[in-house]
Amino acid sequence: MRVYYDNEVDALYIKLGNKKPEGVIEISEGVNLDTTTEGKIVGIEILNASKKVDLKTLLSYTLDLDKELLSKKIA
């Protein structure tokens, strides 16, 4: 999953896979689902995103890493 934000147009895009979208379903004003011909959702577009979601939370993340696992040598 990848998240893209364009602050010039206030649009957020969440890419859920590598398949090419073939269609769009508008689920509410300014919120669109990109779908494949099989009906799988491959992306979510949110227009006027800063008014609909908390961008600070969505665009920041943390990873909890197992330090012991990271220190092991990979064969």
C-alpha positions, 0 to 999 in steps of 0.5 A, spaced: 500 500 500 502 506 498 499 513 500 500 519 495 498 526 497 498 532 493 497 539 497 496 543 491 489 540 489 488 537 496 487 530 493 489 523 497 490 517 493 491 510 497 494 505 492 492 498 494 495 494 489 499 494 482 493 492 478 491 497 473 484 500 474 479 500 469 473 503 472 471 508 478 466 508 483 464 514 486 461 512 493 460 519 496 462 526 493 469 526 492 471 519 494 472 514 489 474 507 488 478 505 482 476 498 480 479 492 476 474 489 471 473 483 476 471 488 481 477 489 485 479 495 489 486 497 487 485 505 489 482 510 493 481 517 491 479 522 496 478 530 494 478 535 499 482 530 503 484 535 508 476 536 510 475 529 510 481 525 514 486 527 519 492 528 514 497 528 520 495 521 522 494 518 515 501 521 512 505 519 518 507 512 521 511 508 525 514 501 525 515 497 531 521 493 529 524 486 533 531 489 534 533 481 536 530 479 529 534 485 526 540 483 529 540 476 526 545 474 521 541 472 514 544 466 511 
